[in-house]
Every structure is written in C-alpha cells, then in structure tokens.
Amino acid sequence: MQYDDSAAQWRTSTFSDGLQCVEVAAFGDQVAVRHSKDPDGPILHFTRGEMLAFLQGAKVGEFDDLT
C-alpha cells in the first residue's frame, strides 16, 4: 500500500537528546514513524489501534528491558 506522507507534520519527543530520535506523524487512520536523522529514509506505518496498543504497553513498562 502506498502512503502520501508529504503533508505529515512530524513530531519528536521532548525527551529526545537530538541524537537518537524517532519522529511520529498522524494522518487519517495511520500513524507513521521514521528516524529523525534520515527523514528521506524508510517510514513505518501503523494503524491507530496498533500504535495505541504499543503506547499502552510502553506506559506500563512492557518494553523497559529494551533501554
């Protein structure tokens, strides 16, 4: 499936150190994720439901072992 990300408004976490960041953008029923250092690189697309499940897991510490 093709997505038009040209109108996306990308956001970076305020917790970012400016070196190791991802950016997210919401548009339609999708949430896109990309690496801030490579804005022309690959973009991952998730449904809002998929992103919600991930964020809920992160909030309760399910991925704390990754840091």
HTML snippet that shows the backbone in 3Dmol.js (N, CA, C, O; Angstrom):
<script src="https://3Dmol.org/build/3Dmol-min.js"></script>
<div id="view" style="width:600px;height:400px;position:relative"></div>
<script>
const pdb = `
ATOM      1  N   MET A   1       0.841  -1.178   0.000  1.00  0.00           N
ATOM      2  CA  MET A   1       0.000   0.000   0.000  1.00  0.00           C
ATOM      3  C   MET A   1       0.888   1.245   0.000  1.00  0.00           C
ATOM      4  O   MET A   1       1.889   1.300   0.715  1.00  0.00           O
ATOM      5  N   GLN A   2       0.524   2.222  -0.788  1.00  0.00           N
ATOM      6  CA  GLN A   2       1.266   3.476  -0.875  1.00  0.00           C
ATOM      7  C   GLN A   2       0.632   4.529   0.028  1.00  0.00           C
ATOM      8  O   GLN A   2      -0.592   4.610   0.136  1.00  0.00           O
ATOM      9  N   TYR A   3       1.464   5.327   0.668  1.00  0.00           N
ATOM     10  CA  TYR A   3       1.002   6.395   1.536  1.00  0.00           C
ATOM     11  C   TYR A   3       1.604   7.713   1.068  1.00  0.00           C
ATOM     12  O   TYR A   3       2.740   7.750   0.594  1.00  0.00           O
ATOM     13  N   ASP A   4       0.850   8.781   1.199  1.00  0.00           N
ATOM     14  CA  ASP A   4       1.352  10.106   0.881  1.00  0.00           C
ATOM     15  C   ASP A   4       1.688  10.816   2.190  1.00  0.00           C
ATOM     16  O   ASP A   4       0.809  11.362   2.856  1.00  0.00           O
ATOM     17  N   ASP A   5       2.974  10.801   2.549  1.00  0.00           N
ATOM     18  CA  ASP A   5       3.446  11.396   3.803  1.00  0.00           C
ATOM     19  C   ASP A   5       3.875  12.853   3.630  1.00  0.00           C
ATOM     20  O   ASP A   5       4.371  13.461   4.578  1.00  0.00           O
ATOM     21  N   SER A   6       3.693  13.416   2.447  1.00  0.00           N
ATOM     22  CA  SER A   6       4.214  14.757   2.168  1.00  0.00           C
ATOM     23  C   SER A   6       3.567  15.831   3.042  1.00  0.00           C
ATOM     24  O   SER A   6       4.204  16.841   3.340  1.00  0.00           O
ATOM     25  N   ALA A   7       2.327  15.635   3.455  1.00  0.00           N
ATOM     26  CA  ALA A   7       1.642  16.635   4.276  1.00  0.00           C
ATOM     27  C   ALA A   7       1.749  16.335   5.773  1.00  0.00           C
ATOM     28  O   ALA A   7       1.178  17.057   6.590  1.00  0.00           O
ATOM     29  N   ALA A   8       2.464  15.292   6.131  1.00  0.00           N
ATOM     30  CA  ALA A   8       2.570  14.899   7.539  1.00  0.00           C
ATOM     31  C   ALA A   8       3.315  15.951   8.346  1.00  0.00           C
ATOM     32  O   ALA A   8       4.300  16.523   7.878  1.00  0.00           O
ATOM     33  N   GLN A   9       2.842  16.201   9.557  1.00  0.00           N
ATOM     34  CA  GLN A   9       3.528  17.098  10.483  1.00  0.00           C
ATOM     35  C   GLN A   9       4.250  16.226  11.509  1.00  0.00           C
ATOM     36  O   GLN A   9       3.631  15.666  12.413  1.00  0.00           O
ATOM     37  N   TRP A  10       5.561  16.122  11.352  1.00  0.00           N
ATOM     38  CA  TRP A  10       6.370  15.225  12.162  1.00  0.00           C
ATOM     39  C   TRP A  10       6.645  15.831  13.531  1.00  0.00           C
ATOM     40  O   TRP A  10       6.866  17.035  13.658  1.00  0.00           O
ATOM     41  N   ARG A  11       6.628  14.975  14.560  1.00  0.00           N
ATOM     42  CA  ARG A  11       6.908  15.404  15.931  1.00  0.00           C
ATOM     43  C   ARG A  11       7.964  14.493  16.540  1.00  0.00           C
ATOM     44  O   ARG A  11       8.011  13.295  16.260  1.00  0.00           O
ATOM     45  N   THR A  12       8.809  15.083  17.376  1.00  0.00           N
ATOM     46  CA  THR A  12       9.842  14.352  18.114  1.00  0.00           C
ATOM     47  C   THR A  12       9.587  14.547  19.593  1.00  0.00           C
ATOM     48  O   THR A  12       9.140  15.615  20.014  1.00  0.00           O
ATOM     49  N   SER A  13       9.862  13.543  20.372  1.00  0.00           N
ATOM     50  CA  SER A  13       9.660  13.620  21.817  1.00  0.00           C
ATOM     51  C   SER A  13      10.516  14.705  22.450  1.00  0.00           C
ATOM     52  O   SER A  13      11.648  14.938  22.026  1.00  0.00           O
ATOM     53  N   THR A  14       9.980  15.362  23.457  1.00  0.00           N
ATOM     54  CA  THR A  14      10.764  16.338  24.210  1.00  0.00           C
ATOM     55  C   THR A  14      11.847  15.651  25.039  1.00  0.00           C
ATOM     56  O   THR A  14      12.748  16.313  25.555  1.00  0.00           O
ATOM     57  N   PHE A  15      11.765  14.328  25.168  1.00  0.00           N
ATOM     58  CA  PHE A  15      12.792  13.569  25.878  1.00  0.00           C
ATOM     59  C   PHE A  15      13.980  13.228  24.974  1.00  0.00           C
ATOM     60  O   PHE A  15      14.972  12.671  25.443  1.00  0.00           O
ATOM     61  N   SER A  16      13.887  13.551  23.711  1.00  0.00           N
ATOM     62  CA  SER A  16      14.944  13.265  22.758  1.00  0.00           C
ATOM     63  C   SER A  16      16.188  14.073  23.080  1.00  0.00           C
ATOM     64  O   SER A  16      16.104  15.230  23.493  1.00  0.00           O
ATOM     65  N   ASP A  17      17.344  13.450  22.886  1.00  0.00           N
ATOM     66  CA  ASP A  17      18.607  14.158  23.103  1.00  0.00           C
ATOM     67  C   ASP A  17      19.129  14.785  21.816  1.00  0.00           C
ATOM     68  O   ASP A  17      20.221  15.354  21.798  1.00  0.00           O
ATOM     69  N   GLY A  18      18.364  14.684  20.757  1.00  0.00           N
ATOM     70  CA  GLY A  18      18.784  15.253  19.483  1.00  0.00           C
ATOM     71  C   GLY A  18      19.658  14.335  18.664  1.00  0.00           C
ATOM     72  O   GLY A  18      19.935  14.634  17.502  1.00  0.00           O
ATOM     73  N   LEU A  19      20.101  13.229  19.225  1.00  0.00           N
ATOM     74  CA  LEU A  19      20.975  12.298  18.512  1.00  0.00           C
ATOM     75  C   LEU A  19      20.274  10.989  18.172  1.00  0.00           C
ATOM     76  O   LEU A  19      20.426  10.468  17.067  1.00  0.00           O
ATOM     77  N   GLN A  20      19.529  10.472  19.094  1.00  0.00           N
ATOM     78  CA  GLN A  20      18.867   9.183  18.937  1.00  0.00           C
ATOM     79  C   GLN A  20      17.363   9.389  19.025  1.00  0.00           C
ATOM     80  O   GLN A  20      16.786   9.265  20.105  1.00  0.00           O
ATOM     81  N   CYS A  21      16.728   9.697  17.918  1.00  0.00           N
ATOM     82  CA  CYS A  21      15.306  10.029  17.967  1.00  0.00           C
ATOM     83  C   CYS A  21      14.521   9.352  16.867  1.00  0.00           C
ATOM     84  O   CYS A  21      15.052   8.984  15.819  1.00  0.00           O
ATOM     85  N   VAL A  22      13.263   9.203  17.137  1.00  0.00           N
ATOM     86  CA  VAL A  22      12.307   8.856  16.104  1.00  0.00           C
ATOM     87  C   VAL A  22      11.289   9.974  16.045  1.00  0.00           C
ATOM     88  O   VAL A  22      11.085  10.698  17.020  1.00  0.00           O
ATOM     89  N   GLU A  23      10.662  10.108  14.911  1.00  0.00           N
ATOM     90  CA  GLU A  23       9.613  11.094  14.735  1.00  0.00           C
ATOM     91  C   GLU A  23       8.324  10.367  14.404  1.00  0.00           C
ATOM     92  O   GLU A  23       8.341   9.305  13.782  1.00  0.00           O
ATOM     93  N   VAL A  24       7.214  10.939  14.821  1.00  0.00           N
ATOM     94  CA  VAL A  24       5.917  10.362  14.517  1.00  0.00           C
ATOM     95  C   VAL A  24       5.031  11.421  13.875  1.00  0.00           C
ATOM     96  O   VAL A  24       5.189  12.617  14.120  1.00  0.00           O
ATOM     97  N   ALA A  25       4.114  10.970  13.066  1.00  0.00           N
ATOM     98  CA  ALA A  25       3.133  11.853  12.442  1.00  0.00           C
ATOM     99  C   ALA A  25       1.834  11.076  12.301  1.00  0.00           C
ATOM    100  O   ALA A  25       1.834   9.903  11.926  1.00  0.00           O
ATOM    101  N   ALA A  26       0.744  11.733  12.601  1.00  0.00           N
ATOM    102  CA  ALA A  26      -0.572  11.121  12.451  1.00  0.00           C
ATOM    103  C   ALA A  26      -1.276  11.754  11.266  1.00  0.00           C
ATOM    104  O   ALA A  26      -1.237  12.971  11.088  1.00  0.00           O
ATOM    105  N   PHE A  27      -1.909  10.939  10.469  1.00  0.00           N
ATOM    106  CA  PHE A  27      -2.720  11.441   9.370  1.00  0.00           C
ATOM    107  C   PHE A  27      -3.737  10.357   9.020  1.00  0.00           C
ATOM    108  O   PHE A  27      -3.407   9.178   8.895  1.00  0.00           O
ATOM    109  N   GLY A  28      -4.971  10.794   8.869  1.00  0.00           N
ATOM    110  CA  GLY A  28      -6.021   9.818   8.593  1.00  0.00           C
ATOM    111  C   GLY A  28      -6.103   8.786   9.703  1.00  0.00           C
ATOM    112  O   GLY A  28      -6.082   9.124  10.887  1.00  0.00           O
ATOM    113  N   ASP A  29      -6.196   7.539   9.311  1.00  0.00           N
ATOM    114  CA  ASP A  29      -6.253   6.464  10.307  1.00  0.00           C
ATOM    115  C   ASP A  29      -4.889   5.828  10.537  1.00  0.00           C
ATOM    116  O   ASP A  29      -4.799   4.718  11.062  1.00  0.00           O
ATOM    117  N   GLN A  30      -3.837   6.522  10.148  1.00  0.00           N
ATOM    118  CA  GLN A  30      -2.474   5.990  10.243  1.00  0.00           C
ATOM    119  C   GLN A  30      -1.590   6.829  11.165  1.00  0.00           C
ATOM    120  O   GLN A  30      -1.804   8.026  11.352  1.00  0.00           O
ATOM    121  N   VAL A  31      -0.590   6.156  11.732  1.00  0.00           N
ATOM    122  CA  VAL A  31       0.491   6.819  12.454  1.00  0.00           C
ATOM    123  C   VAL A  31       1.780   6.362  11.772  1.00  0.00           C
ATOM    124  O   VAL A  31       2.013   5.164  11.611  1.00  0.00           O
ATOM    125  N   ALA A  32       2.606   7.314  11.379  1.00  0.00           N
ATOM    126  CA  ALA A  32       3.857   7.000  10.701  1.00  0.00           C
ATOM    127  C   ALA A  32       5.022   7.248  11.650  1.00  0.00           C
ATOM    128  O   ALA A  32       4.965   8.132  12.506  1.00  0.00           O
ATOM    129  N   VAL A  33       6.085   6.451  11.487  1.00  0.00           N
ATOM    130  CA  VAL A  33       7.277   6.551  12.326  1.00  0.00           C
ATOM    131  C   VAL A  33       8.495   6.537  11.408  1.00  0.00           C
ATOM    132  O   VAL A  33       8.577   5.731  10.481  1.00  0.00           O
ATOM    133  N   ARG A  34       9.446   7.443  11.678  1.00  0.00           N
ATOM    134  CA  ARG A  34      10.689   7.474  10.910  1.00  0.00           C
ATOM    135  C   ARG A  34      11.835   7.895  11.826  1.00  0.00           C
ATOM    136  O   ARG A  34      11.614   8.401  12.926  1.00  0.00           O
ATOM    137  N   HIS A  35      13.053   7.680  11.359  1.00  0.00           N
ATOM    138  CA  HIS A  35      14.244   8.097  12.093  1.00  0.00           C
ATOM    139  C   HIS A  35      14.504   9.566  11.770  1.00  0.00           C
ATOM    140  O   HIS A  35      14.535   9.947  10.600  1.00  0.00           O
ATOM    141  N   SER A  36      14.688  10.384  12.788  1.00  0.00           N
ATOM    142  CA  SER A  36      14.849  11.825  12.567  1.00  0.00           C
ATOM    143  C   SER A  36      16.126  12.169  11.803  1.00  0.00           C
ATOM    144  O   SER A  36      16.182  13.206  11.142  1.00  0.00           O
ATOM    145  N   LYS A  37      17.131  11.337  11.881  1.00  0.00           N
ATOM    146  CA  LYS A  37      18.393  11.612  11.181  1.00  0.00           C
ATOM    147  C   LYS A  37      18.327  11.238   9.702  1.00  0.00           C
ATOM    148  O   LYS A  37      19.230  11.571   8.935  1.00  0.00           O
ATOM    149  N   ASP A  38      17.253  10.541   9.297  1.00  0.00           N
ATOM    150  CA  ASP A  38      17.116  10.109   7.909  1.00  0.00           C
ATOM    151  C   ASP A  38      15.685  10.363   7.443  1.00  0.00           C
ATOM    152  O   ASP A  38      14.949   9.413   7.173  1.00  0.00           O
ATOM    153  N   PRO A  39      15.276  11.642   7.344  1.00  0.00           N
ATOM    154  CA  PRO A  39      13.889  11.940   7.008  1.00  0.00           C
ATOM    155  C   PRO A  39      13.458  11.459   5.620  1.00  0.00           C
ATOM    156  O   PRO A  39      12.261  11.346   5.353  1.00  0.00           O
ATOM    157  N   ASP A  40      14.399  11.181   4.752  1.00  0.00           N
ATOM    158  CA  ASP A  40      14.054  10.654   3.431  1.00  0.00           C
ATOM    159  C   ASP A  40      14.139   9.136   3.375  1.00  0.00           C
ATOM    160  O   ASP A  40      13.928   8.532   2.323  1.00  0.00           O
ATOM    161  N   GLY A  41      14.451   8.522   4.516  1.00  0.00           N
ATOM    162  CA  GLY A  41      14.578   7.074   4.584  1.00  0.00           C
ATOM    163  C   GLY A  41      13.237   6.389   4.764  1.00  0.00           C
ATOM    164  O   GLY A  41      12.185   6.985   4.534  1.00  0.00           O
ATOM    165  N   PRO A  42      13.284   5.137   5.177  1.00  0.00           N
ATOM    166  CA  PRO A  42      12.059   4.359   5.308  1.00  0.00           C
ATOM    167  C   PRO A  42      11.112   4.928   6.369  1.00  0.00           C
ATOM    168  O   PRO A  42      11.544   5.497   7.372  1.00  0.00           O
ATOM    169  N   ILE A  43       9.840   4.764   6.124  1.00  0.00           N
ATOM    170  CA  ILE A  43       8.797   5.184   7.055  1.00  0.00           C
ATOM    171  C   ILE A  43       7.925   3.969   7.350  1.00  0.00           C
ATOM    172  O   ILE A  43       7.462   3.287   6.436  1.00  0.00           O
ATOM    173  N   LEU A  44       7.711   3.712   8.616  1.00  0.00           N
ATOM    174  CA  LEU A  44       6.819   2.632   9.029  1.00  0.00           C
ATOM    175  C   LEU A  44       5.434   3.212   9.279  1.00  0.00           C
ATOM    176  O   LEU A  44       5.303   4.296   9.849  1.00  0.00           O
ATOM    177  N   HIS A  45       4.405   2.495   8.854  1.00  0.00           N
ATOM    178  CA  HIS A  45       3.026   2.943   9.047  1.00  0.00           C
ATOM    179  C   HIS A  45       2.281   1.942   9.925  1.00  0.00           C
ATOM    180  O   HIS A  45       2.374   0.730   9.733  1.00  0.00           O
ATOM    181  N   PHE A  46       1.548   2.474  10.883  1.00  0.00           N
ATOM    182  CA  PHE A  46       0.751   1.657  11.788  1.00  0.00           C
ATOM    183  C   PHE A  46      -0.660   2.217  11.849  1.00  0.00           C
ATOM    184  O   PHE A  46      -0.879   3.410  11.637  1.00  0.00           O
ATOM    185  N   THR A  47      -1.614   1.343  12.143  1.00  0.00           N
ATOM    186  CA  THR A  47      -2.953   1.847  12.389  1.00  0.00           C
ATOM    187  C   THR A  47      -2.946   2.518  13.765  1.00  0.00           C
ATOM    188  O   THR A  47      -2.051   2.278  14.576  1.00  0.00           O
ATOM    189  N   ARG A  48      -3.938   3.348  14.016  1.00  0.00           N
ATOM    190  CA  ARG A  48      -4.025   3.984  15.332  1.00  0.00           C
ATOM    191  C   ARG A  48      -4.214   2.925  16.420  1.00  0.00           C
ATOM    192  O   ARG A  48      -3.716   3.091  17.533  1.00  0.00           O
ATOM    193  N   GLY A  49      -4.920   1.854  16.114  1.00  0.00           N
ATOM    194  CA  GLY A  49      -5.096   0.775  17.078  1.00  0.00           C
ATOM    195  C   GLY A  49      -3.781   0.093  17.423  1.00  0.00           C
ATOM    196  O   GLY A  49      -3.532  -0.220  18.587  1.00  0.00           O
ATOM    197  N   GLU A  50      -2.941  -0.141  16.423  1.00  0.00           N
ATOM    198  CA  GLU A  50      -1.624  -0.740  16.667  1.00  0.00           C
ATOM    199  C   GLU A  50      -0.762   0.181  17.518  1.00  0.00           C
ATOM    200  O   GLU A  50      -0.089  -0.271  18.444  1.00  0.00           O
ATOM    201  N   MET A  51      -0.782   1.477  17.203  1.00  0.00           N
ATOM    202  CA  MET A  51       0.018   2.432  17.973  1.00  0.00           C
ATOM    203  C   MET A  51      -0.500   2.535  19.404  1.00  0.00           C
ATOM    204  O   MET A  51       0.292   2.625  20.343  1.00  0.00           O
ATOM    205  N   LEU A  52      -1.812   2.523  19.578  1.00  0.00           N
ATOM    206  CA  LEU A  52      -2.391   2.579  20.916  1.00  0.00           C
ATOM    207  C   LEU A  52      -1.943   1.382  21.748  1.00  0.00           C
ATOM    208  O   LEU A  52      -1.579   1.546  22.912  1.00  0.00           O
ATOM    209  N   ALA A  53      -1.963   0.192  21.174  1.00  0.00           N
ATOM    210  CA  ALA A  53      -1.524  -0.999  21.893  1.00  0.00           C
ATOM    211  C   ALA A  53      -0.053  -0.879  22.306  1.00  0.00           C
ATOM    212  O   ALA A  53       0.311  -1.230  23.428  1.00  0.00           O
ATOM    213  N   PHE A  54       0.787  -0.383  21.396  1.00  0.00           N
ATOM    214  CA  PHE A  54       2.202  -0.205  21.716  1.00  0.00           C
ATOM    215  C   PHE A  54       2.385   0.816  22.837  1.00  0.00           C
ATOM    216  O   PHE A  54       3.114   0.559  23.794  1.00  0.00           O
ATOM    217  N   LEU A  55       1.734   1.965  22.726  1.00  0.00           N
ATOM    218  CA  LEU A  55       1.893   3.022  23.738  1.00  0.00           C
ATOM    219  C   LEU A  55       1.378   2.580  25.102  1.00  0.00           C
ATOM    220  O   LEU A  55       1.982   2.905  26.124  1.00  0.00           O
ATOM    221  N   GLN A  56       0.282   1.851  25.133  1.00  0.00           N
ATOM    222  CA  GLN A  56      -0.223   1.353  26.411  1.00  0.00           C
ATOM    223  C   GLN A  56       0.777   0.400  27.047  1.00  0.00           C
ATOM    224  O   GLN A  56       1.002   0.451  28.257  1.00  0.00           O
ATOM    225  N   GLY A  57       1.376  -0.463  26.244  1.00  0.00           N
ATOM    226  CA  GLY A  57       2.400  -1.368  26.760  1.00  0.00           C
ATOM    227  C   GLY A  57       3.620  -0.621  27.267  1.00  0.00           C
ATOM    228  O   GLY A  57       4.182  -0.972  28.304  1.00  0.00           O
ATOM    229  N   ALA A  58       4.032   0.413  26.535  1.00  0.00           N
ATOM    230  CA  ALA A  58       5.190   1.205  26.964  1.00  0.00           C
ATOM    231  C   ALA A  58       4.900   1.928  28.276  1.00  0.00           C
ATOM    232  O   ALA A  58       5.776   2.024  29.136  1.00  0.00           O
ATOM    233  N   LYS A  59       3.700   2.429  28.436  1.00  0.00           N
ATOM    234  CA  LYS A  59       3.346   3.168  29.659  1.00  0.00           C
ATOM    235  C   LYS A  59       3.387   2.289  30.893  1.00  0.00           C
ATOM    236  O   LYS A  59       3.662   2.779  31.989  1.00  0.00           O
ATOM    237  N   VAL A  60       3.121   1.003  30.739  1.00  0.00           N
ATOM    238  CA  VAL A  60       3.143   0.116  31.915  1.00  0.00           C
ATOM    239  C   VAL A  60       4.454  -0.652  32.037  1.00  0.00           C
ATOM    240  O   VAL A  60       4.576  -1.551  32.870  1.00  0.00           O
ATOM    241  N   GLY A  61       5.446  -0.295  31.196  1.00  0.00           N
ATOM    242  CA  GLY A  61       6.794  -0.857  31.359  1.00  0.00           C
ATOM    243  C   GLY A  61       7.083  -2.146  30.624  1.00  0.00           C
ATOM    244  O   GLY A  61       8.097  -2.787  30.897  1.00  0.00           O
ATOM    245  N   GLU A  62       6.220  -2.552  29.693  1.00  0.00           N
ATOM    246  CA  GLU A  62       6.433  -3.821  28.999  1.00  0.00           C
ATOM    247  C   GLU A  62       7.696  -3.863  28.146  1.00  0.00           C
ATOM    248  O   GLU A  62       8.171  -4.945  27.802  1.00  0.00           O
ATOM    249  N   PHE A  63       8.243  -2.704  27.801  1.00  0.00           N
ATOM    250  CA  PHE A  63       9.421  -2.666  26.933  1.00  0.00           C
ATOM    251  C   PHE A  63      10.642  -2.066  27.625  1.00  0.00           C
ATOM    252  O   PHE A  63      11.622  -1.716  26.966  1.00  0.00           O
ATOM    253  N   ASP A  64      10.586  -1.948  28.942  1.00  0.00           N
ATOM    254  CA  ASP A  64      11.680  -1.325  29.691  1.00  0.00           C
ATOM    255  C   ASP A  64      12.993  -2.071  29.532  1.00  0.00           C
ATOM    256  O   ASP A  64      14.056  -1.468  29.684  1.00  0.00           O
ATOM    257  N   ASP A  65      12.955  -3.346  29.235  1.00  0.00           N
ATOM    258  CA  ASP A  65      14.189  -4.125  29.070  1.00  0.00           C
ATOM    259  C   ASP A  65      14.941  -3.744  27.795  1.00  0.00           C
ATOM    260  O   ASP A  65      16.082  -4.167  27.610  1.00  0.00           O
ATOM    261  N   LEU A  66      14.331  -2.960  26.920  1.00  0.00           N
ATOM    262  CA  LEU A  66      14.967  -2.566  25.667  1.00  0.00           C
ATOM    263  C   LEU A  66      15.886  -1.355  25.818  1.00  0.00           C
ATOM    264  O   LEU A  66      16.638  -1.031  24.899  1.00  0.00           O
ATOM    265  N   THR A  67      15.833  -0.690  26.958  1.00  0.00           N
ATOM    266  CA  THR A  67      16.658   0.507  27.142  1.00  0.00           C
ATOM    267  C   THR A  67      17.869   0.212  27.977  1.00  0.00           C
ATOM    268  O   THR A  67      18.675   1.106  28.234  1.00  0.00           O
TER     269      THR A  67
END
`;
const viewer = $3Dmol.createViewer("view");
viewer.addModel(pdb, "pdb");
viewer.setStyle({}, {cartoon: {color: "spectrum"}});
viewer.zoomTo();
viewer.render();
</script>
